């Protein structure tokens, strides 16, 4: 759809034309075929963009599932456990800092 039916594989830069004498080729054509490279490049960009969008979507879903404060999505038990440990460690550090600052 993007190229509107243009066949990019046949695109090339002709460096030297073929020479034909009496129905036989006496010299081959010399050309640089850049059409296949363009086609592969366009395919790569389209596939890369699609994979990027899918990975971005999956990462957003994973972040929602791992957020223990979000009550709309059920958080796995291991994430809840790690979050509780993190909260307890922060409280412990605050108590230790208060104890050291008094002495």
mmCIF file of the C-alpha atoms, coordinates in Angstrom:
data_MODEL
# 
_entry.id   MODEL 
# 
loop_
_atom_site.group_PDB 
_atom_site.id 
_atom_site.type_symbol 
_atom_site.label_atom_id 
_atom_site.label_alt_id 
_atom_site.label_comp_id 
_atom_site.label_asym_id 
_atom_site.label_entity_id 
_atom_site.label_seq_id 
_atom_site.pdbx_PDB_ins_code 
_atom_site.Cartn_x 
_atom_site.Cartn_y 
_atom_site.Cartn_z 
_atom_site.occupancy 
_atom_site.B_iso_or_equiv 
_atom_site.pdbx_formal_charge 
_atom_site.auth_seq_id 
_atom_site.auth_comp_id 
_atom_site.auth_asym_id 
_atom_site.auth_atom_id 
_atom_site.pdbx_PDB_model_num 
ATOM 1   C CA . UNK A 1 1   ? 0.000  0.000   0.000   1.00 0.00 ? 1   UNK A CA 1 
ATOM 2   C CA . UNK A 1 2   ? 2.831  2.391   0.781   1.00 0.00 ? 2   UNK A CA 1 
ATOM 3   C CA . UNK A 1 3   ? 4.593  1.922   -2.542  1.00 0.00 ? 3   UNK A CA 1 
ATOM 4   C CA . UNK A 1 4   ? 1.389  1.822   -4.640  1.00 0.00 ? 4   UNK A CA 1 
ATOM 5   C CA . UNK A 1 5   ? 2.385  -1.253  -6.625  1.00 0.00 ? 5   UNK A CA 1 
ATOM 6   C CA . UNK A 1 6   ? 5.896  -0.071  -7.497  1.00 0.00 ? 6   UNK A CA 1 
ATOM 7   C CA . UNK A 1 7   ? 8.267  -3.019  -7.800  1.00 0.00 ? 7   UNK A CA 1 
ATOM 8   C CA . UNK A 1 8   ? 11.402 -1.826  -6.044  1.00 0.00 ? 8   UNK A CA 1 
ATOM 9   C CA . UNK A 1 9   ? 13.362 -4.998  -6.826  1.00 0.00 ? 9   UNK A CA 1 
ATOM 10  C CA . UNK A 1 10  ? 13.859 -3.930  -10.443 1.00 0.00 ? 10  UNK A CA 1 
ATOM 11  C CA . UNK A 1 11  ? 15.353 -0.522  -9.593  1.00 0.00 ? 11  UNK A CA 1 
ATOM 12  C CA . UNK A 1 12  ? 19.010 -0.246  -10.533 1.00 0.00 ? 12  UNK A CA 1 
ATOM 13  C CA . UNK A 1 13  ? 21.689 2.156   -11.704 1.00 0.00 ? 13  UNK A CA 1 
ATOM 14  C CA . UNK A 1 14  ? 23.107 1.065   -15.055 1.00 0.00 ? 14  UNK A CA 1 
ATOM 15  C CA . UNK A 1 15  ? 26.848 1.629   -15.285 1.00 0.00 ? 15  UNK A CA 1 
ATOM 16  C CA . UNK A 1 16  ? 27.354 -0.009  -18.684 1.00 0.00 ? 16  UNK A CA 1 
ATOM 17  C CA . UNK A 1 17  ? 24.718 -1.111  -21.184 1.00 0.00 ? 17  UNK A CA 1 
ATOM 18  C CA . UNK A 1 18  ? 24.714 -4.609  -22.652 1.00 0.00 ? 18  UNK A CA 1 
ATOM 19  C CA . UNK A 1 19  ? 26.025 -4.863  -26.188 1.00 0.00 ? 19  UNK A CA 1 
ATOM 20  C CA . UNK A 1 20  ? 24.205 -7.099  -28.693 1.00 0.00 ? 20  UNK A CA 1 
ATOM 21  C CA . UNK A 1 21  ? 25.620 -7.960  -32.134 1.00 0.00 ? 21  UNK A CA 1 
ATOM 22  C CA . UNK A 1 22  ? 23.830 -10.264 -34.556 1.00 0.00 ? 22  UNK A CA 1 
ATOM 23  C CA . UNK A 1 23  ? 21.392 -11.430 -31.859 1.00 0.00 ? 23  UNK A CA 1 
ATOM 24  C CA . UNK A 1 24  ? 24.137 -12.468 -29.439 1.00 0.00 ? 24  UNK A CA 1 
ATOM 25  C CA . UNK A 1 25  ? 25.293 -10.657 -26.348 1.00 0.00 ? 25  UNK A CA 1 
ATOM 26  C CA . UNK A 1 26  ? 28.896 -9.647  -26.698 1.00 0.00 ? 26  UNK A CA 1 
ATOM 27  C CA . UNK A 1 27  ? 29.020 -7.705  -23.466 1.00 0.00 ? 27  UNK A CA 1 
ATOM 28  C CA . UNK A 1 28  ? 26.907 -8.057  -20.300 1.00 0.00 ? 28  UNK A CA 1 
ATOM 29  C CA . UNK A 1 29  ? 25.126 -5.196  -18.632 1.00 0.00 ? 29  UNK A CA 1 
ATOM 30  C CA . UNK A 1 30  ? 26.820 -3.800  -15.519 1.00 0.00 ? 30  UNK A CA 1 
ATOM 31  C CA . UNK A 1 31  ? 24.428 -2.325  -12.961 1.00 0.00 ? 31  UNK A CA 1 
ATOM 32  C CA . UNK A 1 32  ? 24.068 -1.633  -9.268  1.00 0.00 ? 32  UNK A CA 1 
ATOM 33  C CA . UNK A 1 33  ? 20.768 -3.013  -7.979  1.00 0.00 ? 33  UNK A CA 1 
ATOM 34  C CA . UNK A 1 34  ? 19.594 -0.798  -5.123  1.00 0.00 ? 34  UNK A CA 1 
ATOM 35  C CA . UNK A 1 35  ? 15.917 -1.764  -5.246  1.00 0.00 ? 35  UNK A CA 1 
ATOM 36  C CA . UNK A 1 36  ? 16.219 -4.863  -3.076  1.00 0.00 ? 36  UNK A CA 1 
ATOM 37  C CA . UNK A 1 37  ? 18.071 -2.847  -0.449  1.00 0.00 ? 37  UNK A CA 1 
ATOM 38  C CA . UNK A 1 38  ? 15.278 -0.252  -0.397  1.00 0.00 ? 38  UNK A CA 1 
ATOM 39  C CA . UNK A 1 39  ? 12.619 -2.940  -0.123  1.00 0.00 ? 39  UNK A CA 1 
ATOM 40  C CA . UNK A 1 40  ? 14.403 -4.677  2.733   1.00 0.00 ? 40  UNK A CA 1 
ATOM 41  C CA . UNK A 1 41  ? 14.888 -1.295  4.445   1.00 0.00 ? 41  UNK A CA 1 
ATOM 42  C CA . UNK A 1 42  ? 11.185 -0.464  4.217   1.00 0.00 ? 42  UNK A CA 1 
ATOM 43  C CA . UNK A 1 43  ? 10.266 -3.929  5.531   1.00 0.00 ? 43  UNK A CA 1 
ATOM 44  C CA . UNK A 1 44  ? 12.745 -3.529  8.401   1.00 0.00 ? 44  UNK A CA 1 
ATOM 45  C CA . UNK A 1 45  ? 11.288 -0.149  9.417   1.00 0.00 ? 45  UNK A CA 1 
ATOM 46  C CA . UNK A 1 46  ? 7.713  -1.470  9.342   1.00 0.00 ? 46  UNK A CA 1 
ATOM 47  C CA . UNK A 1 47  ? 8.530  -4.630  11.322  1.00 0.00 ? 47  UNK A CA 1 
ATOM 48  C CA . UNK A 1 48  ? 10.744 -2.717  13.771  1.00 0.00 ? 48  UNK A CA 1 
ATOM 49  C CA . UNK A 1 49  ? 8.004  -0.151  14.445  1.00 0.00 ? 49  UNK A CA 1 
ATOM 50  C CA . UNK A 1 50  ? 5.443  -2.911  14.993  1.00 0.00 ? 50  UNK A CA 1 
ATOM 51  C CA . UNK A 1 51  ? 7.710  -4.764  17.443  1.00 0.00 ? 51  UNK A CA 1 
ATOM 52  C CA . UNK A 1 52  ? 8.437  -1.470  19.252  1.00 0.00 ? 52  UNK A CA 1 
ATOM 53  C CA . UNK A 1 53  ? 4.721  -0.764  19.733  1.00 0.00 ? 53  UNK A CA 1 
ATOM 54  C CA . UNK A 1 54  ? 4.053  -4.319  20.970  1.00 0.00 ? 54  UNK A CA 1 
ATOM 55  C CA . UNK A 1 55  ? 6.947  -4.232  23.466  1.00 0.00 ? 55  UNK A CA 1 
ATOM 56  C CA . UNK A 1 56  ? 5.876  -0.789  24.714  1.00 0.00 ? 56  UNK A CA 1 
ATOM 57  C CA . UNK A 1 57  ? 2.315  -2.059  25.246  1.00 0.00 ? 57  UNK A CA 1 
ATOM 58  C CA . UNK A 1 58  ? 3.513  -5.197  27.063  1.00 0.00 ? 58  UNK A CA 1 
ATOM 59  C CA . UNK A 1 59  ? 5.788  -3.122  29.334  1.00 0.00 ? 59  UNK A CA 1 
ATOM 60  C CA . UNK A 1 60  ? 2.904  -0.846  30.278  1.00 0.00 ? 60  UNK A CA 1 
ATOM 61  C CA . UNK A 1 61  ? 0.784  -3.895  31.174  1.00 0.00 ? 61  UNK A CA 1 
ATOM 62  C CA . UNK A 1 62  ? 3.635  -5.324  33.256  1.00 0.00 ? 62  UNK A CA 1 
ATOM 63  C CA . UNK A 1 63  ? 4.112  -2.029  35.118  1.00 0.00 ? 63  UNK A CA 1 
ATOM 64  C CA . UNK A 1 64  ? 0.404  -1.958  35.957  1.00 0.00 ? 64  UNK A CA 1 
ATOM 65  C CA . UNK A 1 65  ? 0.520  -5.539  37.246  1.00 0.00 ? 65  UNK A CA 1 
ATOM 66  C CA . UNK A 1 66  ? 3.601  -4.871  39.383  1.00 0.00 ? 66  UNK A CA 1 
ATOM 67  C CA . UNK A 1 67  ? 2.319  -1.658  40.981  1.00 0.00 ? 67  UNK A CA 1 
ATOM 68  C CA . UNK A 1 68  ? 1.260  -2.654  44.518  1.00 0.00 ? 68  UNK A CA 1 
ATOM 69  C CA . UNK A 1 69  ? -0.623 0.625   45.058  1.00 0.00 ? 69  UNK A CA 1 
ATOM 70  C CA . UNK A 1 70  ? -2.890 0.103   42.042  1.00 0.00 ? 70  UNK A CA 1 
ATOM 71  C CA . UNK A 1 71  ? -6.009 -1.661  43.307  1.00 0.00 ? 71  UNK A CA 1 
ATOM 72  C CA . UNK A 1 72  ? -7.579 -2.098  39.840  1.00 0.00 ? 72  UNK A CA 1 
ATOM 73  C CA . UNK A 1 73  ? -5.137 -4.849  38.899  1.00 0.00 ? 73  UNK A CA 1 
ATOM 74  C CA . UNK A 1 74  ? -4.375 -7.883  41.078  1.00 0.00 ? 74  UNK A CA 1 
ATOM 75  C CA . UNK A 1 75  ? -0.729 -7.691  42.125  1.00 0.00 ? 75  UNK A CA 1 
ATOM 76  C CA . UNK A 1 76  ? 1.211  -10.972 42.302  1.00 0.00 ? 76  UNK A CA 1 
ATOM 77  C CA . UNK A 1 77  ? 2.042  -12.132 45.843  1.00 0.00 ? 77  UNK A CA 1 
ATOM 78  C CA . UNK A 1 78  ? 5.811  -11.921 45.347  1.00 0.00 ? 78  UNK A CA 1 
ATOM 79  C CA . UNK A 1 79  ? 5.556  -8.265  44.324  1.00 0.00 ? 79  UNK A CA 1 
ATOM 80  C CA . UNK A 1 80  ? 3.379  -7.503  47.358  1.00 0.00 ? 80  UNK A CA 1 
ATOM 81  C CA . UNK A 1 81  ? 5.879  -9.280  49.614  1.00 0.00 ? 81  UNK A CA 1 
ATOM 82  C CA . UNK A 1 82  ? 8.807  -7.326  48.180  1.00 0.00 ? 82  UNK A CA 1 
ATOM 83  C CA . UNK A 1 83  ? 6.884  -4.064  48.533  1.00 0.00 ? 83  UNK A CA 1 
ATOM 84  C CA . UNK A 1 84  ? 6.127  -4.838  52.201  1.00 0.00 ? 84  UNK A CA 1 
ATOM 85  C CA . UNK A 1 85  ? 9.816  -5.598  52.799  1.00 0.00 ? 85  UNK A CA 1 
ATOM 86  C CA . UNK A 1 86  ? 10.771 -2.322  51.158  1.00 0.00 ? 86  UNK A CA 1 
ATOM 87  C CA . UNK A 1 87  ? 8.347  -0.366  53.378  1.00 0.00 ? 87  UNK A CA 1 
ATOM 88  C CA . UNK A 1 88  ? 9.665  -2.094  56.527  1.00 0.00 ? 88  UNK A CA 1 
ATOM 89  C CA . UNK A 1 89  ? 13.278 -1.406  55.543  1.00 0.00 ? 89  UNK A CA 1 
ATOM 90  C CA . UNK A 1 90  ? 12.496 2.275   54.988  1.00 0.00 ? 90  UNK A CA 1 
ATOM 91  C CA . UNK A 1 91  ? 10.878 2.494   58.441  1.00 0.00 ? 91  UNK A CA 1 
ATOM 92  C CA . UNK A 1 92  ? 13.882 0.746   60.000  1.00 0.00 ? 92  UNK A CA 1 
ATOM 93  C CA . UNK A 1 93  ? 16.291 3.159   58.304  1.00 0.00 ? 93  UNK A CA 1 
ATOM 94  C CA . UNK A 1 94  ? 14.296 6.137   59.580  1.00 0.00 ? 94  UNK A CA 1 
ATOM 95  C CA . UNK A 1 95  ? 14.410 4.763   63.135  1.00 0.00 ? 95  UNK A CA 1 
ATOM 96  C CA . UNK A 1 96  ? 18.165 4.176   62.883  1.00 0.00 ? 96  UNK A CA 1 
ATOM 97  C CA . UNK A 1 97  ? 18.750 7.680   61.534  1.00 0.00 ? 97  UNK A CA 1 
ATOM 98  C CA . UNK A 1 98  ? 16.704 9.178   64.371  1.00 0.00 ? 98  UNK A CA 1 
ATOM 99  C CA . UNK A 1 99  ? 18.681 7.131   66.900  1.00 0.00 ? 99  UNK A CA 1 
ATOM 100 C CA . UNK A 1 100 ? 22.035 8.242   65.508  1.00 0.00 ? 100 UNK A CA 1 
ATOM 101 C CA . UNK A 1 101 ? 21.000 11.870  65.299  1.00 0.00 ? 101 UNK A CA 1 
ATOM 102 C CA . UNK A 1 102 ? 20.077 11.932  69.036  1.00 0.00 ? 102 UNK A CA 1 
ATOM 103 C CA . UNK A 1 103 ? 23.447 10.616  70.160  1.00 0.00 ? 103 UNK A CA 1 
# 
